[in-house]
Amino acid sequence: MSQETEIKLLVEPAQREAVLALCQQLAKDAERSTLELTNTYFDTPDLQLRQHDMGLRIRRRGDEREQTIKLAGNVLGGLHSRPEYNAIITQDSPDLTLFEEDIWPDEFPLFDIQRELTQLFRTDFTRHRWHIPSGEGVIELVFDEGQIVADEQSRPLCEIELEVQGGNTSDAYKLARRFITRVNARVGSLSKAARGYLLAQKSVLEPFTHAHFVHQQPTDDVGTGLYRALSYALQYWQHNDACLTEQPSVRAVAGITDGIRLCKVVLQQLALFELDVTDHIARLEQMLGHLGWLSRYDGLNELTADDGAYHRALKQNQKLFDFIVEQQEHAVQLELVINLSKRDDYQLTLFELGELCAEQPRHEQLMQIPLKQWASQRLRDDWQQVVEAFTKNDELRADQYLKLLPQLQSSLQLGYCVGYLFDADDRESFRAPWQDMMRGIREIMALKLLREAIKDTDDINTEKLLSWQEIQLETLLYALERSRRSALKQEPYWML
């Protein structure tokens, strides 16, 4: 068994010559070798290996064949780490019995799977390879160019891999930065196999649209807990970024936005321990500025959604409804986000946050304070700030609620980071009215946009529609006031 640790970067085929030149420059006097390789991937028709997060392939080079199975691993900021097992074979079909018996999970139906194995797709590519001295070993630098093939379908394959073979991971990170800044390389979160499954229509890449509580352990120290939360946030962001690349959608952008916000919340906690993450936070804030159009889109979507509170009423005025739909279409700026995702600062932030998770630099306090003890204190301090903001005025106007949304949103995301440490029922009882309030505040934005739309359509029923909008807003503010009172009465779950 070997532990594969490599950084994967994706490049455009048009950058081929520039990539090769940079590879040779970075490799200096290291000799370049060129290999013609074919990887054929196998699974059962019902994808039993995929369900266990395993990947099985046969690599063919001339008359030589080697079968490999990769087990469940981890991907952070382009750094892929997975255990793998290899065996030399002489035929073109895999034999699972050649692998060590103890690699399989309990009750793994080895022989049933063996009988059902079938070829799903393959990758045909040329590998350019250099070995660069590093520490007590080397960094294997490879540039693969070719294609992924599934039946009649194909897609280009053009990627850089930096595999740490006894060398220093920090050297691999330094080299990777050069590719990002010099040849517009992008952080690669999907393996060749993952892209092959997509091409073969054996898997679907769906955006994450709802964060979950990070599975923290109460016995951990603060550092372990915060880096675990950052890893989760980064993986959430990366997954949605891959969705944007494969099939751009507003849902993918929403997932990216949530992932960036969650990363920012965790970095702000790390900053409390004098870790220098100021530049990362600043970059994330700049990115969120480019994603601001999403709140307008969501507000308009609240008005047009079939299951929304306003759809039926607005459909009775087709001119107004059509205008809102048109405004919603104009609000979408997918091209802007796609271009943002290709920028160096975006890619470097993804990459460097992955490096931060891998290295986990720690102030002494991060290792000394128990996570649950710190979480109770931090949630209490954060909640106190929220309470002060939401009780500053006896009654809150619509614009005041809108200004409070970022603070409430950040507080709830902090709960995702450490809330798992506390009783689930108590936690949900506390969070429910605050979440209702957040949804209501977002609805204020929808009604604000509705008012603008009514004025812009210049309908003969404008005054009647404006009056109706005002009634809807008053009703919403009344409901928000009830949620606010209910939320403020809740006993904090970290104190129970």
N, C-alpha and C positions, 0 to 999 in steps of 0.2 A: 504494500500500500504506500502511496505517496500523497502528500498534501500539496495540491496545486494552488499556488498563490500567484496571481497575475493581474496586471492592470490591462483592461481592454478599452481601446479607443476606436471610434469609427471615423472614417474619412470618406470624402467624395472621390469616386473613381477619377474625376478630372484632375485631382491632386496627385496622381500617381508619381509623376516625375519629381515633383517637389518632395514627396514623402521619401522616395528612394534616396534622393540627394541628402536629405536631413538625416536619414538613418546612417548613411555612410559617414557623414560628418560627425555624428555622435559616437559612432563605433570606432572612429579613428583608424588605428592599424588592424583592427579585428577583421579576420577574413570573412567574406560573405559566401554563404552557400545557398543554392537554389534547389528546391525540391518540388516535384509534381505529386500532389496528394489527392486522394479521394476518400472522403469519410462517408460511410453508409450507416444510417441510423435505423434502429429497430425498436419495435414495441409490439404489444399485442393489439388486436383490433379495438379492444376497449381501454387501451392505454393504461394497463396496470403498472408499468414501470413509471410512467409520468405521474400517476397518482401517489407514488412513493417518492416523488422528486428525484428520480434516477434517470440517467441518460446512458443509453447503450449504443456503441458504435463499433464499426470495424474500419480501421484506417489502412488503406492500401497504398503502397509505394513500390511501383514496379511489381515484382513477384513477392514482395514481403507483405505480410498481413499481421495486424495486431488488434485484438479486441480490447476495448476499454469500457468500464462502467464507472460513471461519476455519481456519487451519492449527494444527498442534500448538503448544500453549502450556504454561502452568504455572499451578498453583493453590496458593497458600500462605496459610493463615489467612484465607480469604475474598477474597484479592487475586487476581484473574484477569488474566493477561497473555497475549494471543495476537495474532499478526499476522493482519490481515484485508484482503481485497480486495473492492471494490465496483464494480458496473457498473449503469448505468440500463438497463432493458429495457422492452419494451412488451407482452410476452406473459406468460402465467401459467406457462410452463415455462422452466427455466433453460437458458442457452447457455454452456457452459464455455469456448468459444473466445473469448468476450469478455474473459476474464481474460488477464493477461500470461503469455506462454509460459514464462518462467523460474521460475514459482512451483511448477511440477510436479516431482516427483522423477524421477530418471532412469528411463527405460523405463516411464513412467506411461501406461497404455492410455487416453488421453484420449477418443478417438472411440468406443471400445468402451463406456466408462462413459457417455458422452453418450447413446448409443443406448438404454442400459438404465435410465436414470434414471426413478424413479417416486416419487410422493408417499407419504411414510410417516406424517406427522402434521402438526398445525399448532398454533399458539398464537394465541388471540383474546384481546386484552387492551386495556384503557385505560391509557394512559401519562400520568402527571402529571409535569411536568418543570419544573425550575428551574435557572438558571445562577448559581452563586455565585462571585464574584470570588476568585481565589487566585493569588498570585505574578504571573507574566506571562500567566496565562490564567484558566481557570475550572474549577470542579468541577461537572460536570453531575449533579445530583441527580434521580433518577427513582424514581417509585413505580408499579410495574406491578401491575394487578389484572385477573384474567380466568381463563382456563382453558386447559389443554393437552388437545387432542382427537386421539384415534387411533381411527378407525372408530367404534364405538359406545361406546368408553371415554373417560372424561374425568377430570381431576383439577384442583383449584384451583391457580391461579398467583397468588402474592402475595409480591412481593419488592421490595427496595430496591437500587438500583444507584448507586454513586458513581464516576463515570468521570472520570479525571484528564485534562483537555484543556488541556495547557500549564500547569496549576496545580501546586501542591505536593502530593505524595503524603501528606505529614504532615498536611495540612489534611483530606484525605479520611479518614485514620485517626481524627482527632479527632471528625469528624462521625459516623463509624460507631460510635464508643464511645457516643455519646448515644443512638443507636437501640437498642444492646444493653442499656443500663441503664434506658432510659425506656419502651420498648415491647416488651421481651423478644425483640428480634430475635436470630436465630441465624446463625452463620457459614454461608454457602452455598458448598459445595464442588462441587455439581452444577449445571451450566448448564441453561438451558431445553431445549437440544437433548438433553443427557444424560437428563433426566427424560422427554423425549418418546420417546427410544429405549426406555426402560424400560416406559413405558406401552404402546407399540406392540409390546412383547414382542420387540424386536429386539436387546436386550442383557440381560444378567443381572449383578446387582451381588452379587458373592461376597466374603465377608470375607477379608482377608489373615490367615493363621494361622501364617506362618513368615517371619521377617525374612531379608533377604539382605545380603550384604556391600556396603557403600556403595562405589561405583566411584570410588575416590580416585586422584589423580594424584601420583606421587612428587615431581614438580617444584613442587607447590603449597606455599604456606606454611601454617602451622598454622591461621590464621584461615579461609582458604578451605576447608580440609578439615573443620574443626569445623562451620562453617555449612552445608556440604554435607551432613554427617551429620545436623544438626538439621533441615534441610529434608526429608531422607528420613524421619526419625522422625515429623515433623509430618504429612507426606503419608500415612504409614502409619496414624497416628491418625485423620486426617480421613476417609480412605477407610472405615475401620471404623465411624466415627461416622455416616457417610452410610448404611452398611448397617444400623445400628441404627435409624435414622429410617425407612428404607424397609421393612425387615422385621426386627423385633427378634428376636435369637437369642443364645444363649450364645456361639456362635462369634464374633459381632460384639463382644460384651463382652470376650472373650479377646483379640481383636485390638486393641481400644481400650486394654486393660491393658498389652499389650506395647508399643504405641506410646507410651503415657505413660511407661513405665519407660525406654524408649530415649531419649525426650526428656530425662528426668531425668539419665541418664548423661552425655549431651552437655553439658547445662547445668553439671553438676559439673566437667567439664573446662574450660569457659569461665570458671567461677568461679576456677580456678587462676591466671587472668590478670587478676584483680582487676576483672572485669566484674560489675556489680551485677545478679545474677540470683537473689538469695536469695528474693525474693517468689515468683518463678515456681516455684522448687524446692519451697517450702513448700506452694503450692497443689497441685502435682502429688502431693506426699505425702498431702495431705488427700484427694484424689481416690482414690488407691490404697487408702486406708483404707475408703472406701465400696465398693470392689471386692473386698474381702477374702473375701467369700463364695465367690468363684470357686475358691479353693484347696480348700475343702470339697467343692464340686461336682465338681471334677476328681478328688479322692480317691475319692468315691463312684462316679464314672464308671469309674474304674480297676477297681472291683469288679464292675460290672454289664456292662461292654462285652463284646460277643460274642467279640471277638478278644483279650480280656484274659486274664491268667494265672489269674484266680480264678473266672471265670464258670462254668465247668463244675462245679467243686467246690461252689460256692455254690448252684447250681441244684438240687443234690441235697437241699438243705434249703429247700423252697419258702417256708416261713414267714419264714425269715431273709432270703432273697433279696427277697421282696416288701417286707419292712420297709425294706431298703436302698434299693430303688427308690423307695419312698414318701419316704424321707429325702432322696433326690436331688432329687425333684420339689419338696420344700419348701425345698431349699437355693437354688433359682433365685430371684433377685430382679431380674428384668428391669424391673419397674415402678420400682424404686429407681434403676436406672441411667438409665432414660429421664427420670425427674424430675431426676436429677443433670445430665444433658446439657442441660437447659433452664435451668439456673441461670446467673445472671450471671457468677459467678466461673469456671465451666467455660467458657462462651463467650468471656469476656474473655481467659482463658489461651490458648485456641486462637488467638484473634485477635491477641493481643500477641506470641505466639511467631512468628506469621507476619510481623508487623511487624519483629521482631528479625531474622528471616532476610532481609527485604527491605533493611533499613538496615545490617545487619552492622557494628555498632560494634566498634572494634578497639583494644586496647591495643597499643602499639608492638611488643611482643614477638611478638604474633600475626602480624605481617607479616615479622618478621626470621628466625624459626626455620623451617627446612625441615620439612615435614610428616613425612616418613619418619624423619628424625632424632629428632624429638619423639616419634613413635609408638613407636619402639624403646625409648626411655627410659621412656615412660609405661607401656607394656605390662610392662616389666621390673619397675617399682616396684609396679604393681598385682598382678602375679603373685607377687611376693615376699610381699605381705600375705596372699594366698590360701594360699601354701605354709605360712607361719607359723601360719595358722588351722587348716590341715588336718594339721599335724604337732605341734600343741601337746600332744596326747595320743597314746600308743602305740596305743590302741584307742578308737574313738569309739562312744558309745552312740547310740541312735535319736534321743533328744532333742537331742543335740549336733549330729548331722547336720542336723536340722531348723533349728537356729539358724544354721547355716552357709549354708543355701540362698540367702538374699538376696545375700550377698557373692559367692558363686559365680555366681549369675545375672547380677549387675551386671558381673562380670569378663568373662563370655562376651559380654555385650552391647557392652562396650567393644571387643571383638574385631570385632564386626560393623561398628563405626564406622571402624576403621583397618586391619583385617586384610587387606583387599584388596591392600594395598601389598606383601605378601609372597607367597612361593611357595605356591600353592594346596595342593599335596600335603603339604608340610611343615606347613602351617597345619591341615589336616584331621587329620593324624596326631596333632598335639598336642592338638587340641580334642576328639577322639572320646572318650577315656576320661573327660574332665571332663564331657562331655555325658551319657555313660552314668551317671556319678555323680549328675548333676542329676535324671535320670529316676528313678534308684533312690531318691533322697531323697524325691521326690514320692510314690513308692510306699510309703515309710514312713508318710506321712500316710494313705494308703489303709488300711494295716493297723491304724493307730491308730483310724480310724473304724470299721473292722470289729470291733475289740474292743469299742468302745462299743455297736455294734449288737447284738452277741452278748449282752451284759449286759442291754440294754433289751428284747430279745424274750423273755427269761425262758423259754427252751426247756428241755425235759427233757435235751437233749444239751449244755447250756451248758458243762459242764466239758470235754467232749470237743472242742467247737468252740474253746474258749479254748486248749486244748492245741495244737490244729491251727494256730491263729493264731500262737502263740508259735514254733512250728516254722518257719512261713513267714517270720516276722520274723528269726529266727536265720539262716535260709538267705539272706535278702536282705542282712543285715548282713555275712555272709561274702562275698557277691558284691561289695558295696560296698567292703569292705576290699581285695579284689583290684583293683578299679578305682582305688582311691586309690593303691595302690602303683604301679600301671601309670602313672597320671597324673603322679605325682611323678617318675618316671624319664624322662618325655618331654623331649626337647631343645626348648627354646622356639624357635618358628619365626622370631621376630624376631632371633635370634642366629645363625642359620645363613647 
